[in-house]
Amino acid sequence: MAAISGGKTYHHGDLRNALICAAVGLATEGGPERVVLREAARRVGVSPTAAYRHFDGRGELLRTVRAHAQRMLADSMERAAAREPGADDPVLAAERRLAALCRGYVGFAVEQPGLYRAAFCLPRPAG
């Protein structure tokens, strides 16, 4: 077991998900630029070597964070659309749903700017 700060020991049954959670936290704090495999490893209390057993590098971790952020964005849009009352007129109903989806999109961007940027980042290819 690797030691983490504060004298505690680290043991986790699912290190990959722990690293993803840490990386999502990094993206939340500072966008995709903050997502670094070494820092995610430090946050969960393992060595970078242990982290590299689950991700081949920053690019793979960032792609995973991007997918997570995109799911969160889609969820935000769907929640906003679900709150929108229906209408008898199908055109009006479509307009309302589209407006609600847009509110969910913009709301996510405003409330979660780091994750919003991560949702659309393009990691550089390795090499």
N, C-alpha and C positions, 0 to 999 in steps of 0.2 A: 504494500500500500504506500502511496505517495503522501507526504505530509502537505497540508495546506496551511495558509497563514492562520495564526491564532492557536497553533498547537493541535488542531483537530486532524483526524486522519480521513482520507478519502476512500470511499468504497461505493461503487455504483454499479448496479446491474446492467445499465444501459448507457455506456459512455458516449456513444454516438449521439443519442438524443440530448444528453447533458451538454455536449459541445454545441449542438444546434441551438439549444436554449440560450447558452452563453453568447453565441454569435448573433442571435436575434436581439439579445439585449444590447450588444455592441452597436448593431445597426440602428436600434431605437435611439441610442444615445448620440450617435454621430454619423449615421448614414453608412453606405457601403465602404467608405474609406476606412472606417474604424474596424471593419471585420478582418481580423488577423488570427490565424490558427493558433499561434503562440499565446496570444492574449486570451482566447477562448479556453485553451488548456490551463493557463494560469488561474482563470476564474473558477474552473471546476476542480482545481487542485491536482492536476496530473502533469507529467512531463510532456513537452512537445512531441517527443518520440511516441508516447502513447496515443496522442491525437493523430499522428500520421498513420497509425494503424487503421484509422477509420476514414480519413480523408487524404487524398493524394497531394493536397496543397490548398492554398488560399482560394484558388479558382473553384475547386469543387465545393468547398465550404460556402463560398459566396453564391454559387448557383443554388445550393440548398436553401440558403437564406432568402434568395430572390423568389424561389417557388413558395416559400412560407409567406413572404410579404404579399405576393400576388394572391394567395388564398385569403389572406386577411383583407385585402382590398376588395376582392369579390364578395366576401362575407359582409363587409360594410355596405356595399352597394345593394346586396340582396335584402339586408335588414331594412334599409331605407325604402326599398320598393315594397316590401311586405307591409310597412306602416301606411302606405298610400291607399286611401279608400278607392274602391273601384268606381266605375261609371257605366251607365247604360249604353252610352254612345261609345263604340269601339275606338273611334279616333281619339276622343277625349281620354279614354282609359289608357291608350297607348302614350299620349302626350304626358299624362300624369306619371305613368310608370317611368318614362324616359327622364322626366324632370327629377323624379325621386332617385333614379340610378345616378344621375349627375350630382345630386346633393350628397349621396353616399360616397362618390368618387372624390369630390372636392373636400368633403368632411374628413375623409381618411387622410388626404394630403395635408390638411391643416393640422389635424390632431396628431398625426404620426409622420412628420416630415422625413425623419431618417429612414423609416421603413418604406415610405412612399418612394424615396430615391432608390432604395435597395431593390424595390419591385421592378425597376426598369434599368438597372445597371447591367453592363456587359463586361464580365470579367475578361481580362486579357488572356489570350491563349498562353499555355505554358511554353517555355522555351527560351 
